[in-house]
């Protein structure tokens, strides 16, 4: 996945999810990225539209290529 075309905040989200190697709750992701939950939710939605991130039950997110 080429993240160089993403915005810096999007790159940070992808990097953190890559390091986790699994799903992460939005609250934990907000703490690790130091982004407000409202901005983070917007960025995650954009990443979902780009098929980079997928939303899971329980407000959890992972990279789209991971199960």
C-alpha positions in Angstrom: 0.0 0.0 0.0 1.5 3.4 -1.0 0.7 5.8 1.8 2.9 8.6 0.4 -0.2 10.0 -1.4 -2.1 10.3 1.9 -2.4 13.3 4.1 0.0 13.3 7.1 -2.8 12.5 9.6 -4.0 9.6 7.4 -0.4 8.3 7.2 -0.2 8.4 11.0 -3.5 6.3 11.3 -2.2 3.8 8.7 1.2 3.5 10.5 -0.4 2.9 13.9 -2.9 0.3 12.5 0.1 -1.4 10.7 2.1 -1.6 14.0 -0.9 -3.0 15.8 -1.4 -5.8 13.3 -5.1 -6.1 14.1 -8.2 -4.2 15.0 -8.1 -1.2 17.3 -10.9 0.7 19.1 -11.4 4.2 18.0 -10.8 5.5 21.5 -7.3 3.8 21.6 -6.6 5.1 18.1 -7.5 8.6 19.2 -5.1 8.4 22.1 -2.3 7.1 20.0 -2.8 9.6 17.2 -3.5 12.5 19.5 -6.4 13.4 17.2 -9.8 14.5 18.5 -12.4 11.8 18.0 -14.5 13.9 15.6 -11.5 14.5 13.3 -10.4 10.9 13.6 -13.8 9.6 12.7 -13.8 11.8 9.6 -10.4 10.7 8.5 -11.3 7.0 9.1 -14.3 7.4 6.9 -12.2 8.9 4.2 -9.8 6.0 4.5 -12.7 3.5 4.3 -13.8 5.1 1.0 -10.2 4.7 -0.3 -10.4 1.0 0.8 -7.4 1.3 3.1 -9.3 0.9 6.4 -12.3 -1.2 7.3 -14.8 -0.6 10.1 -15.6 -3.5 12.4 -18.3 -4.0 15.0 -17.8 -2.2 18.3 -16.2 1.0 16.8 -13.1 -1.0 15.9 -11.0 -0.4 12.8 -8.3 -2.3 11.0 -6.4 -2.1 7.7 -8.5 -3.4 4.9 -6.0 -6.1 4.0 -6.1 -7.6 7.5 -8.6 -10.0 8.8 
